[in-house]
């Protein structure tokens, strides 16, 4: 059975739209946490929702994604009173300073 060209084109557009919609709930790229230059953990295409916990303390984070992230000293993405999170822009890196200590988690910054 032959399928008409307009119907085939419509089917392709619908499938492409569904694929793009499915990707909107995740960040595209990789976030890597390091400790003293030693890789600790990488997250590839992490979810835009929730808190992401590093399996060990990290002193440097490389954010090679299309989104900015917030880094936290706590494992549950909370900020202790008087201690703000650290904003890390997309396609950037940052190193923790001794005054703040290592990072233990991150979340995707709101757009």
TABEL-V77869 format. One record per residue. N is the residue number from 1. PHI is phi as a letter, one per 40 degrees, with the letter a starting at -180 (* if undefined). BURIAL is # if it has 9 or more other ideal C-beta (glycine too) atoms within 8 Angstrom, else .. Layout:
n=N phi=PHI burial=BURIAL
n=N phi=PHI burial=BURIAL
This chain:
n=1 phi=* burial=.
n=2 phi=c burial=.
n=3 phi=b burial=.
n=4 phi=c burial=.
n=5 phi=c burial=.
n=6 phi=c burial=.
n=7 phi=c burial=.
n=8 phi=c burial=#
n=9 phi=c burial=.
n=10 phi=c burial=.
n=11 phi=c burial=.
n=12 phi=c burial=.
n=13 phi=c burial=.
n=14 phi=c burial=.
n=15 phi=c burial=.
n=16 phi=c burial=.
n=17 phi=c burial=.
n=18 phi=c burial=.
n=19 phi=c burial=.
n=20 phi=c burial=.
n=21 phi=c burial=.
n=22 phi=c burial=.
n=23 phi=c burial=.
n=24 phi=c burial=.
n=25 phi=c burial=.
n=26 phi=b burial=#
n=27 phi=c burial=#
n=28 phi=c burial=.
n=29 phi=h burial=#
n=30 phi=b burial=#
n=31 phi=b burial=#
n=32 phi=b burial=#
n=33 phi=b burial=#
n=34 phi=b burial=#
n=35 phi=b burial=#
n=36 phi=g burial=.
n=37 phi=g burial=.
n=38 phi=c burial=.
n=39 phi=c burial=.
n=40 phi=b burial=#
n=41 phi=a burial=#
n=42 phi=b burial=.
n=43 phi=b burial=#
n=44 phi=b burial=.
n=45 phi=f burial=.
n=46 phi=c burial=#
n=47 phi=c burial=#
n=48 phi=c burial=#
n=49 phi=b burial=.
n=50 phi=g burial=.
n=51 phi=b burial=#
n=52 phi=b burial=#
n=53 phi=b burial=.
n=54 phi=c burial=#
n=55 phi=c burial=.
n=56 phi=a burial=.
n=57 phi=c burial=#
n=58 phi=b burial=#
n=59 phi=b burial=#
n=60 phi=a burial=#
n=61 phi=b burial=#
n=62 phi=b burial=#
n=63 phi=b burial=#
n=64 phi=b burial=.
n=65 phi=b burial=#
n=66 phi=c burial=.
n=67 phi=b burial=#
n=68 phi=c burial=#
n=69 phi=b burial=#
n=70 phi=b burial=#
n=71 phi=b burial=#
n=72 phi=b burial=#
n=73 phi=c burial=#
n=74 phi=c burial=#
n=75 phi=c burial=.
n=76 phi=b burial=.
n=77 phi=f burial=#
n=78 phi=b burial=.
n=79 phi=b burial=.
n=80 phi=c burial=.
n=81 phi=d burial=.
n=82 phi=g burial=.
n=83 phi=b burial=.
n=84 phi=c burial=.
n=85 phi=c burial=.
n=86 phi=b burial=#
n=87 phi=c burial=#
n=88 phi=b burial=#
n=89 phi=c burial=.
n=90 phi=c burial=#
n=91 phi=f burial=.
n=92 phi=b burial=.
n=93 phi=b burial=.
n=94 phi=a burial=#
n=95 phi=b burial=.
n=96 phi=c burial=#
n=97 phi=b burial=.
n=98 phi=d burial=.
n=99 phi=c burial=.
n=100 phi=c burial=.
n=101 phi=g burial=.
n=102 phi=c burial=#
n=103 phi=c burial=#
n=104 phi=b burial=#
n=105 phi=a burial=#
n=106 phi=a burial=#
n=107 phi=b burial=#
n=108 phi=c burial=#
n=109 phi=c burial=#
n=110 phi=c burial=.
n=111 phi=c burial=.
